[in-house]
Protein backbone atom coordinates (compact mmCIF):
# COMPACT_ATOMS: atom_id res chain seq x y z
CA UNK A 1 0.00 0.00 0.00
CA UNK A 2 1.38 3.40 -0.93
CA UNK A 3 1.62 6.09 1.66
CA UNK A 4 -1.16 8.62 0.86
CA UNK A 5 1.24 11.26 -0.47
CA UNK A 6 2.17 9.08 -3.48
CA UNK A 7 -0.64 9.20 -6.01
CA UNK A 8 -1.41 5.78 -7.44
CA UNK A 9 -3.01 7.38 -10.47
CA UNK A 10 0.21 9.23 -11.29
CA UNK A 11 2.25 6.03 -11.07
CA UNK A 12 -0.35 4.16 -13.16
CA UNK A 13 0.14 6.68 -15.97
CA UNK A 14 3.68 5.39 -16.52
CA UNK A 15 3.84 3.41 -19.76
CA UNK A 16 6.69 1.23 -18.46
CA UNK A 17 8.62 2.05 -21.61
CA UNK A 18 11.34 -0.16 -23.03
CA UNK A 19 14.65 1.72 -23.06
CA UNK A 20 12.79 4.52 -21.31
CA UNK A 21 13.46 8.15 -22.34
CA UNK A 22 13.37 9.27 -18.69
CA UNK A 23 16.19 6.85 -17.85
CA UNK A 24 18.33 8.27 -20.64
CA UNK A 25 17.58 11.85 -19.69
CA UNK A 26 18.37 11.59 -15.99
CA UNK A 27 22.06 12.06 -15.07
CA UNK A 28 21.58 10.92 -11.46
CA UNK A 29 19.42 7.80 -11.20
CA UNK A 30 17.05 5.47 -13.06
CA UNK A 31 13.53 6.89 -12.68
CA UNK A 32 12.07 4.23 -14.98
CA UNK A 33 13.24 1.46 -12.66
CA UNK A 34 11.85 3.28 -9.62
CA UNK A 35 8.47 3.80 -11.29
CA UNK A 36 8.36 0.15 -12.28
CA UNK A 37 8.95 -0.92 -8.69
CA UNK A 38 6.15 1.37 -7.52
CA UNK A 39 3.84 0.02 -10.22
CA UNK A 40 4.49 -3.52 -9.04
CA UNK A 41 3.90 -2.65 -5.37
CA UNK A 42 7.57 -2.86 -4.42
CA UNK A 43 7.66 0.46 -2.57
CA UNK A 44 10.50 -0.55 -0.26
CA UNK A 45 12.58 -1.61 -3.25
CA UNK A 46 11.83 1.68 -4.98
CA UNK A 47 13.01 3.67 -1.96
CA UNK A 48 16.28 1.72 -1.91
CA UNK A 49 16.99 2.97 -5.44
CA UNK A 50 17.10 6.58 -4.24
CA UNK A 51 20.58 7.83 -3.31
CA UNK A 52 21.06 9.25 0.16
CA UNK A 53 21.69 12.71 -1.28
CA UNK A 54 18.67 14.46 -2.75
CA UNK A 55 20.01 14.71 -6.28
CA UNK A 56 16.65 15.95 -7.57
CA UNK A 57 16.58 19.09 -5.40
CA UNK A 58 18.34 21.41 -7.85
CA UNK A 59 17.66 19.44 -11.02
CA UNK A 60 15.91 20.83 -14.10
CA UNK A 61 13.95 17.54 -14.23
CA UNK A 62 14.65 16.46 -17.82
CA UNK A 63 13.07 13.09 -16.94
CA UNK A 64 9.63 14.66 -16.75
CA UNK A 65 10.18 16.74 -19.88
CA UNK A 66 10.82 13.71 -22.10
CA UNK A 67 8.14 11.40 -20.66
CA UNK A 68 5.70 10.49 -23.47
CA UNK A 69 2.87 10.09 -20.94
CA UNK A 70 3.70 13.33 -19.09
CA UNK A 71 4.03 11.47 -15.81
CA UNK A 72 4.95 13.89 -12.98
CA UNK A 73 8.18 12.01 -12.29
CA UNK A 74 9.87 14.72 -10.14
CA UNK A 75 6.83 14.91 -7.88
CA UNK A 76 6.64 11.13 -7.49
CA UNK A 77 10.33 10.93 -6.61
CA UNK A 78 9.95 13.76 -4.08
CA UNK A 79 7.00 11.99 -2.45
CA UNK A 80 8.92 8.74 -2.34
CA UNK A 81 11.81 10.43 -0.61
CA UNK A 82 9.43 12.03 1.91
CA UNK A 83 7.73 8.66 2.47
CA UNK A 84 10.92 6.87 3.37
CA UNK A 85 10.00 7.27 7.03
CA UNK A 86 6.84 5.25 6.43
CA UNK A 87 8.49 2.41 4.53
CA UNK A 88 9.74 -0.38 6.75
CA UNK A 89 13.47 -0.97 6.45
CA UNK A 90 14.54 -4.49 5.55
CA UNK A 91 17.86 -5.20 7.22
CA UNK A 92 19.16 -8.58 6.20
CA UNK A 93 17.10 -8.80 3.01
CA UNK A 94 20.23 -9.64 1.06
CA UNK A 95 20.76 -12.76 3.20
CA UNK A 96 17.27 -14.18 2.66
CA UNK A 97 17.46 -17.50 0.83
CA UNK A 98 14.87 -17.72 -1.97
CA UNK A 99 15.92 -21.21 -3.03
CA UNK A 100 13.29 -23.92 -2.81
CA UNK A 101 12.41 -27.00 -4.82
CA UNK A 102 9.96 -28.39 -7.34
CA UNK A 103 9.11 -31.98 -6.39
CA UNK A 104 12.60 -32.30 -4.92
CA UNK A 105 14.37 -30.64 -7.86
CA UNK A 106 16.32 -27.59 -6.58
CA UNK A 107 15.07 -24.15 -7.67
CA UNK A 108 17.09 -20.92 -7.33
CA UNK A 109 13.85 -19.14 -6.48
CA UNK A 110 10.15 -20.05 -6.73
CA UNK A 111 9.45 -18.32 -10.07
CA UNK A 112 9.00 -20.16 -13.37
CA UNK A 113 7.49 -19.25 -16.71
CA UNK A 114 4.35 -21.29 -17.22
CA UNK A 115 3.68 -23.42 -20.27
CA UNK A 116 2.65 -20.90 -22.93
CA UNK A 117 3.99 -18.62 -25.63
CA UNK A 118 6.35 -16.97 -23.10
CA UNK A 119 8.34 -20.24 -22.93
CA UNK A 120 8.23 -21.49 -26.50
CA UNK A 121 11.70 -21.13 -27.99
CA UNK A 122 15.37 -21.32 -27.11
CA UNK A 123 16.17 -17.61 -27.31
CA UNK A 124 13.14 -16.69 -25.20
CA UNK A 125 13.87 -19.19 -22.44
CA UNK A 126 17.59 -18.38 -22.43
CA UNK A 127 16.84 -14.66 -22.04
CA UNK A 128 14.47 -15.41 -19.15
CA UNK A 129 17.13 -17.50 -17.44
CA UNK A 130 19.70 -14.74 -17.84
CA UNK A 131 17.28 -12.26 -16.25
CA UNK A 132 16.73 -14.37 -13.13
CA UNK A 133 13.86 -16.80 -13.72
CA UNK A 134 14.58 -20.11 -11.99
CA UNK A 135 12.88 -22.32 -14.53
CA UNK A 136 10.42 -22.72 -17.36
CA UNK A 137 7.53 -24.99 -18.16
CA UNK A 138 8.04 -25.29 -21.88
CA UNK A 139 5.01 -24.80 -24.13
CA UNK A 140 3.09 -28.07 -24.43
CA UNK A 141 4.59 -30.57 -26.85
CA UNK A 142 2.52 -33.10 -28.78
CA UNK A 143 2.44 -35.12 -31.99
CA UNK A 144 -0.74 -33.43 -33.21
CA UNK A 145 -0.60 -30.95 -36.09
CA UNK A 146 -1.34 -27.52 -34.65
CA UNK A 147 -3.26 -24.90 -36.66
CA UNK A 148 -3.66 -21.55 -34.91
CA UNK A 149 -6.09 -18.71 -35.59
CA UNK A 150 -5.30 -15.06 -36.28
CA UNK A 151 -5.99 -13.09 -34.18
CA UNK A 152 -6.06 -15.26 -31.07
CA UNK A 153 -5.92 -12.87 -28.11
CA UNK A 154 -8.31 -10.36 -26.55
CA UNK A 155 -8.25 -8.42 -23.29
CA UNK A 156 -10.37 -6.45 -20.85
CA UNK A 157 -8.55 -3.31 -19.69
CA UNK A 158 -8.67 -1.00 -16.70
CA UNK A 159 -8.57 2.80 -16.78
CA UNK A 160 -4.79 2.89 -17.24
CA UNK A 161 -4.92 0.66 -20.31
CA UNK A 162 -3.48 -2.37 -18.53
CA UNK A 163 -5.44 -5.55 -19.01
CA UNK A 164 -6.78 -7.24 -15.94
CA UNK A 165 -8.37 -10.09 -17.89
CA UNK A 166 -6.86 -11.81 -20.91
CA UNK A 167 -8.44 -14.33 -23.26
CA UNK A 168 -6.63 -16.65 -25.63
CA UNK A 169 -7.75 -19.28 -28.11
CA UNK A 170 -4.22 -20.54 -28.69
CA UNK A 171 -3.30 -24.21 -28.61
CA UNK A 172 0.07 -25.95 -28.22
CA UNK A 173 3.67 -25.62 -29.42
CA UNK A 174 3.92 -24.65 -33.11
CA UNK A 175 7.21 -26.54 -33.50
CA UNK A 176 7.67 -30.15 -34.47
CA UNK A 177 8.31 -32.58 -31.66
CA UNK A 178 11.90 -33.03 -32.82
CA UNK A 179 12.53 -29.28 -32.83
CA UNK A 180 11.20 -28.92 -29.30
CA UNK A 181 13.25 -31.83 -28.01
CA UNK A 182 16.39 -30.26 -29.45
CA UNK A 183 15.51 -26.97 -27.76
CA UNK A 184 15.05 -28.70 -24.40
CA UNK A 185 18.35 -30.51 -24.76
CA UNK A 186 20.20 -27.32 -25.67
CA UNK A 187 18.65 -25.36 -22.80
CA UNK A 188 19.62 -28.03 -20.28
CA UNK A 189 23.14 -28.21 -21.63
CA UNK A 190 23.70 -24.45 -21.50
CA UNK A 191 21.77 -23.74 -18.29
CA UNK A 192 22.32 -26.81 -16.10
CA UNK A 193 21.21 -25.09 -12.87
CA UNK A 194 17.88 -23.95 -14.29
CA UNK A 195 14.83 -26.21 -14.06
CA UNK A 196 13.30 -27.45 -17.31
CA UNK A 197 9.69 -28.61 -16.99
CA UNK A 198 8.43 -30.34 -20.13
CA UNK A 199 4.69 -29.97 -20.69
CA UNK A 200 3.24 -32.77 -22.82
CA UNK A 201 -0.16 -33.83 -24.17
CA UNK A 202 -0.94 -37.24 -25.63
CA UNK A 203 -3.99 -38.68 -27.36
CA UNK A 204 -3.85 -42.19 -25.91
CA UNK A 205 -1.93 -44.17 -23.28
CA UNK A 206 0.79 -45.28 -25.66
CA UNK A 207 1.44 -41.72 -26.78
CA UNK A 208 1.59 -40.39 -23.20
CA UNK A 209 4.25 -43.01 -22.44
CA UNK A 210 6.24 -42.23 -25.58
CA UNK A 211 6.16 -38.49 -24.97
CA UNK A 212 7.30 -38.98 -21.38
CA UNK A 213 10.25 -41.08 -22.56
CA UNK A 214 11.22 -38.56 -25.24
CA UNK A 215 11.29 -35.46 -23.00
CA UNK A 216 13.10 -37.36 -20.27
CA UNK A 217 15.83 -38.35 -22.70
CA UNK A 218 16.03 -34.73 -23.88
CA UNK A 219 16.95 -33.61 -20.36
CA UNK A 220 13.71 -32.47 -18.76
CA UNK A 221 13.91 -32.22 -14.95
CA UNK A 222 10.17 -32.45 -14.40
CA UNK A 223 7.22 -33.44 -16.59
CA UNK A 224 3.93 -31.54 -16.59
CA UNK A 225 0.89 -33.34 -17.98
CA UNK A 226 -1.48 -30.93 -19.70
CA UNK A 227 -4.92 -32.13 -18.66
CA UNK A 228 -6.44 -28.68 -18.92
CA UNK A 229 -6.03 -26.72 -22.19
CA UNK A 230 -9.54 -25.46 -23.10
CA UNK A 231 -8.74 -24.55 -26.73
CA UNK A 232 -8.03 -27.85 -28.49
CA UNK A 233 -9.48 -28.67 -31.90
CA UNK A 234 -9.19 -32.37 -31.14
CA UNK A 235 -11.73 -33.96 -28.82
CA UNK A 236 -10.76 -36.13 -25.87
CA UNK A 237 -7.63 -34.15 -24.98
CA UNK A 238 -6.79 -31.19 -22.76
CA UNK A 239 -9.69 -30.07 -20.59
CA UNK A 240 -11.74 -33.12 -21.62
CA UNK A 241 -9.26 -35.28 -19.71
CA UNK A 242 -9.02 -32.96 -16.70
CA UNK A 243 -12.75 -33.15 -16.08
CA UNK A 244 -12.65 -36.98 -15.90
CA UNK A 245 -10.78 -38.35 -12.84
CA UNK A 246 -10.60 -41.86 -14.36
CA UNK A 247 -8.92 -40.48 -17.49
CA UNK A 248 -6.55 -38.40 -15.36
CA UNK A 249 -5.53 -41.48 -13.37
CA UNK A 250 -5.08 -43.62 -16.48
CA UNK A 251 -3.03 -41.13 -18.48
CA UNK A 252 -0.89 -40.16 -15.48
CA UNK A 253 -0.07 -43.84 -15.02
CA UNK A 254 0.78 -44.07 -18.72
CA UNK A 255 3.20 -41.14 -18.45
CA UNK A 256 4.71 -42.64 -15.32
CA UNK A 257 5.60 -45.76 -17.30
CA UNK A 258 7.79 -43.59 -19.50
CA UNK A 259 9.82 -41.74 -16.86
CA UNK A 260 11.28 -41.77 -13.39
CA UNK A 261 11.33 -37.97 -13.29
CA UNK A 262 8.87 -36.05 -11.07
CA UNK A 263 5.44 -35.49 -12.64
CA UNK A 264 3.06 -32.55 -12.21
CA UNK A 265 -0.55 -32.90 -13.34
CA UNK A 266 -1.84 -29.56 -14.61
CA UNK A 267 -5.46 -29.16 -13.55
CA UNK A 268 -8.39 -27.32 -15.09
CA UNK A 269 -10.56 -24.86 -13.11
CA UNK A 270 -13.49 -25.64 -15.40
CA UNK A 271 -15.22 -27.89 -12.88
CA UNK A 272 -16.86 -27.51 -9.49
CA UNK A 273 -14.26 -29.39 -7.46
CA UNK A 274 -10.66 -29.99 -8.52
CA UNK A 275 -9.82 -32.39 -5.73
CA UNK A 276 -11.18 -35.66 -7.22
CA UNK A 277 -9.09 -35.20 -10.39
CA UNK A 278 -6.04 -34.15 -8.36
CA UNK A 279 -6.35 -37.22 -6.15
CA UNK A 280 -6.67 -39.38 -9.24
CA UNK A 281 -3.46 -37.90 -10.63
CA UNK A 282 -1.58 -38.73 -7.44
CA UNK A 283 -2.99 -42.27 -7.52
CA UNK A 284 -1.71 -42.56 -11.08
CA UNK A 285 1.83 -41.68 -10.04
CA UNK A 286 2.08 -37.88 -10.06
CA UNK A 287 4.29 -36.11 -7.53
CA UNK A 288 2.40 -32.85 -7.55
CA UNK A 289 -0.34 -30.69 -8.99
CA UNK A 290 -0.07 -27.55 -11.14
CA UNK A 291 -3.08 -25.23 -10.91
CA UNK A 292 -4.81 -23.42 -12.39
CA UNK A 293 -4.97 -23.39 -16.15
CA UNK A 294 -7.22 -20.84 -17.86
CA UNK A 295 -10.96 -20.41 -17.23
CA UNK A 296 -13.36 -20.94 -20.13
CA UNK A 297 -14.72 -17.56 -21.10
CA UNK A 298 -16.30 -15.10 -23.50
CA UNK A 299 -14.88 -11.67 -22.76
CA UNK A 300 -17.18 -9.40 -24.76
CA UNK A 301 -19.51 -9.06 -27.75
CA UNK A 302 -18.99 -6.42 -30.45
CA UNK A 303 -22.17 -4.33 -30.57
CA UNK A 304 -21.81 -3.67 -34.30
CA UNK A 305 -20.73 -7.06 -35.65
CA UNK A 306 -22.21 -9.20 -32.82
CA UNK A 307 -19.02 -11.26 -32.78
CA UNK A 308 -17.07 -12.12 -29.64
CA UNK A 309 -13.36 -11.39 -29.38
CA UNK A 310 -10.96 -12.32 -30.78
CA UNK A 311 -12.99 -12.42 -33.98
CA UNK A 312 -11.73 -14.67 -36.77
CA UNK A 313 -13.60 -13.71 -39.92
CA UNK A 314 -16.53 -12.61 -37.79
CA UNK A 315 -16.62 -15.68 -35.55
CA UNK A 316 -14.93 -16.74 -32.34
CA UNK A 317 -15.01 -19.48 -29.73
CA UNK A 318 -15.01 -19.93 -26.00
CA UNK A 319 -11.40 -19.46 -24.88
CA UNK A 320 -9.14 -19.49 -21.86
CA UNK A 321 -9.28 -16.51 -19.46
CA UNK A 322 -6.21 -15.53 -17.43
CA UNK A 323 -4.58 -12.54 -15.77
CA UNK A 324 -5.32 -10.68 -12.55
CA UNK A 325 -9.06 -11.34 -12.88
CA UNK A 326 -8.65 -15.09 -12.31
CA UNK A 327 -6.42 -14.81 -9.23
CA UNK A 328 -9.35 -15.19 -6.78
CA UNK A 329 -10.42 -18.35 -8.61
CA UNK A 330 -6.88 -19.72 -8.55
CA UNK A 331 -6.51 -19.03 -4.83
CA UNK A 332 -9.79 -20.78 -4.12
CA UNK A 333 -8.73 -23.97 -5.89
CA UNK A 334 -5.27 -23.79 -4.34
CA UNK A 335 -6.79 -23.57 -0.86
CA UNK A 336 -8.95 -26.60 -1.65
CA UNK A 337 -5.89 -28.60 -2.70
CA UNK A 338 -3.70 -27.36 0.15
CA UNK A 339 -6.30 -28.28 2.75
CA UNK A 340 -7.08 -31.75 1.37
CA UNK A 341 -5.71 -34.53 3.58
CA UNK A 342 -5.56 -36.93 0.64
CA UNK A 343 -3.12 -34.58 -1.13
CA UNK A 344 -0.82 -34.08 1.85
CA UNK A 345 2.78 -34.19 0.67
CA UNK A 346 1.95 -33.35 -2.93
CA UNK A 347 3.87 -30.43 -4.37
CA UNK A 348 1.57 -27.61 -5.50
CA UNK A 349 2.79 -25.38 -8.32
CA UNK A 350 0.53 -22.35 -8.26
CA UNK A 351 -0.45 -20.05 -11.11
CA UNK A 352 -3.28 -17.80 -12.22
CA UNK A 353 -3.08 -14.00 -12.05
CA UNK A 354 0.31 -13.56 -10.39
CA UNK A 355 1.75 -10.12 -11.24
CA UNK A 356 3.42 -8.81 -8.10
CA UNK A 357 5.41 -10.17 -5.17
CA UNK A 358 2.30 -9.70 -3.05
CA UNK A 359 0.38 -12.06 -5.34
CA UNK A 360 3.26 -14.51 -5.07
CA UNK A 361 3.20 -14.45 -1.27
CA UNK A 362 -0.55 -15.10 -1.26
CA UNK A 363 -0.06 -18.21 -3.38
CA UNK A 364 2.74 -19.43 -1.11
CA UNK A 365 0.62 -18.89 1.99
CA UNK A 366 -2.16 -21.05 0.53
CA UNK A 367 0.16 -23.95 -0.17
CA UNK A 368 2.07 -23.35 -3.41
CA UNK A 369 5.69 -24.48 -3.26
CA UNK A 370 6.56 -23.02 -6.67
CA UNK A 371 4.97 -20.33 -8.84
CA UNK A 372 4.32 -20.08 -12.58
CA UNK A 373 3.55 -16.90 -14.55
CA UNK A 374 2.44 -16.12 -18.12
CA UNK A 375 -0.02 -13.27 -18.57
CA UNK A 376 1.97 -10.65 -16.62
CA UNK A 377 5.02 -11.52 -18.72
CA UNK A 378 3.01 -11.17 -21.93
CA UNK A 379 2.02 -7.68 -20.87
CA UNK A 380 5.20 -6.40 -19.18
CA UNK A 381 8.05 -8.69 -20.20
CA UNK A 382 10.48 -10.92 -18.33
CA UNK A 383 11.75 -7.86 -16.39
CA UNK A 384 8.99 -8.28 -13.79
CA UNK A 385 11.26 -10.87 -12.16
CA UNK A 386 13.30 -8.00 -10.63
CA UNK A 387 10.48 -6.82 -8.38
CA UNK A 388 9.14 -10.32 -7.77
CA UNK A 389 12.49 -11.35 -6.30
CA UNK A 390 13.25 -8.13 -4.43
CA UNK A 391 9.73 -7.69 -3.08
CA UNK A 392 9.60 -11.27 -1.81
CA UNK A 393 13.05 -10.97 -0.26
CA UNK A 394 12.18 -7.72 1.54
CA UNK A 395 8.85 -9.10 2.81
CA UNK A 396 10.57 -12.16 4.23
CA UNK A 397 13.30 -10.10 5.89
CA UNK A 398 10.74 -7.79 7.49
CA UNK A 399 9.02 -10.76 9.10
CA UNK A 400 12.05 -12.81 10.02
CA UNK A 401 11.70 -15.60 7.45
CA UNK A 402 14.88 -17.03 5.94
CA UNK A 403 13.51 -19.74 3.62
CA UNK A 404 10.59 -19.76 1.20
CA UNK A 405 9.45 -23.07 2.65
CA UNK A 406 8.65 -21.27 5.93
CA UNK A 407 5.80 -19.41 4.18
CA UNK A 408 4.24 -22.35 2.35
CA UNK A 409 0.78 -23.19 3.65
CA UNK A 410 0.64 -20.73 6.56
CA UNK A 411 -2.79 -19.49 5.47
CA UNK A 412 -4.42 -22.80 4.58
CA UNK A 413 -5.99 -23.50 7.99
CA UNK A 414 -7.59 -20.04 8.02
CA UNK A 415 -9.83 -21.03 5.09
CA UNK A 416 -12.76 -22.81 6.76
CA UNK A 417 -16.25 -23.92 5.91
CA UNK A 418 -18.81 -21.11 6.00
CA UNK A 419 -20.55 -22.78 8.95
CA UNK A 420 -17.42 -22.29 11.07
CA UNK A 421 -17.31 -18.49 10.74
CA UNK A 422 -18.10 -16.37 13.81
CA UNK A 423 -21.34 -14.50 13.13
CA UNK A 424 -22.17 -12.82 16.43
CA UNK A 425 -20.16 -9.59 16.34
CA UNK A 426 -19.93 -6.38 14.34
CA UNK A 427 -16.76 -4.59 13.25
CA UNK A 428 -17.79 -0.97 12.73
CA UNK A 429 -16.02 1.17 10.12
CA UNK A 430 -13.69 3.96 11.18
CA UNK A 431 -13.49 7.19 9.16
CA UNK A 432 -10.25 9.15 8.76
CA UNK A 433 -10.67 12.90 8.29
CA UNK A 434 -7.14 13.52 7.02
CA UNK A 435 -7.74 11.33 3.98
CA UNK A 436 -11.43 12.00 3.23
CA UNK A 437 -12.08 14.37 0.32
CA UNK A 438 -15.86 14.39 0.73
CA UNK A 439 -16.79 12.57 -2.47
CA UNK A 440 -19.78 10.83 -0.87
CA UNK A 441 -19.16 7.49 -2.51
CA UNK A 442 -19.51 5.66 0.80
CA UNK A 443 -22.88 7.34 1.41
CA UNK A 444 -24.24 6.40 -2.02
CA UNK A 445 -23.12 2.80 -1.80
CA UNK A 446 -24.43 2.32 1.72
CA UNK A 447 -27.74 4.01 0.86
CA UNK A 448 -28.38 2.12 -2.37
CA UNK A 449 -26.42 -1.09 -1.88
CA UNK A 450 -26.09 -1.47 1.86
CA UNK A 451 -28.01 -0.71 5.05
CA UNK A 452 -28.52 3.06 5.02
CA UNK A 453 -26.03 3.44 7.86
CA UNK A 454 -24.25 6.59 6.66
CA UNK A 455 -25.51 10.15 6.74
CA UNK A 456 -23.86 12.74 4.49
CA UNK A 457 -23.33 16.25 5.84
CA UNK A 458 -23.82 18.57 2.86
CA UNK A 459 -21.97 21.50 4.43
CA UNK A 460 -18.86 19.73 5.65
CA UNK A 461 -19.11 17.01 2.97
CA UNK A 462 -18.26 14.39 5.55
CA UNK A 463 -19.95 11.01 6.13
CA UNK A 464 -21.43 10.30 9.55
CA UNK A 465 -22.02 6.74 10.74
CA UNK A 466 -25.45 5.69 12.04
CA UNK A 467 -24.37 2.84 14.36
CA UNK A 468 -27.93 1.61 14.95
CA UNK A 469 -28.20 0.74 11.25
CA UNK A 470 -24.64 -0.47 10.62
CA UNK A 471 -24.15 -4.24 10.28
CA UNK A 472 -20.40 -4.04 9.69
CA UNK A 473 -20.49 -5.25 6.07
CA UNK A 474 -17.61 -2.90 5.11
CA UNK A 475 -18.99 -1.97 1.69
CA UNK A 476 -17.98 1.60 2.54
CA UNK A 477 -14.40 0.46 3.16
CA UNK A 478 -14.33 -1.23 -0.24
CA UNK A 479 -15.67 1.69 -2.30
CA UNK A 480 -13.69 4.55 -0.76
CA UNK A 481 -11.29 5.77 -3.46
CA UNK A 482 -9.00 7.47 -0.92
CA UNK A 483 -8.60 4.63 1.61
CA UNK A 484 -10.18 6.96 4.18
CA UNK A 485 -12.26 4.23 5.85
CA UNK A 486 -10.86 1.26 7.74
CA UNK A 487 -11.99 -1.38 10.20
CA UNK A 488 -12.74 0.01 13.65
CA UNK A 489 -13.40 -1.75 16.91
CA UNK A 490 -15.13 -5.11 17.10
CA UNK A 491 -18.38 -5.05 19.05
CA UNK A 492 -20.06 -8.09 20.54
CA UNK A 493 -23.84 -8.52 20.15
CA UNK A 494 -26.34 -7.07 22.57
CA UNK A 495 -28.21 -10.40 22.75
CA UNK A 496 -31.42 -8.56 23.60
CA UNK A 497 -29.88 -6.34 26.29
CA UNK A 498 -30.72 -2.75 25.43
CA UNK A 499 -28.10 -1.24 27.70
CA UNK A 500 -25.29 -3.20 26.01
CA UNK A 501 -26.65 -2.34 22.56
CA UNK A 502 -26.64 1.32 23.44
CA UNK A 503 -23.12 1.00 24.77
CA UNK A 504 -21.99 -0.51 21.48
CA UNK A 505 -23.56 2.36 19.55
CA UNK A 506 -21.92 4.92 21.81
CA UNK A 507 -18.53 3.23 21.44
CA UNK A 508 -18.89 3.15 17.67
CA UNK A 509 -19.73 6.82 17.62
CA UNK A 510 -16.73 7.53 19.84
CA UNK A 511 -14.50 5.59 17.46
CA UNK A 512 -15.82 7.70 14.60
CA UNK A 513 -15.02 10.91 16.44
CA UNK A 514 -11.50 9.67 17.16
CA UNK A 515 -11.12 8.88 13.48
CA UNK A 516 -12.14 12.41 12.51
CA UNK A 517 -9.86 13.85 15.15
Order of alpha helices (4+ residues) and beta strands (2+ residues): alpha-alpha-alpha-alpha-alpha-alpha-beta-beta-beta-alpha-beta-beta-beta-alpha-beta-alpha-beta-alpha-alpha-beta-alpha-beta-beta-beta-alpha-beta-alpha-beta-alpha-alpha-beta-alpha-beta-beta-alpha-beta-alpha
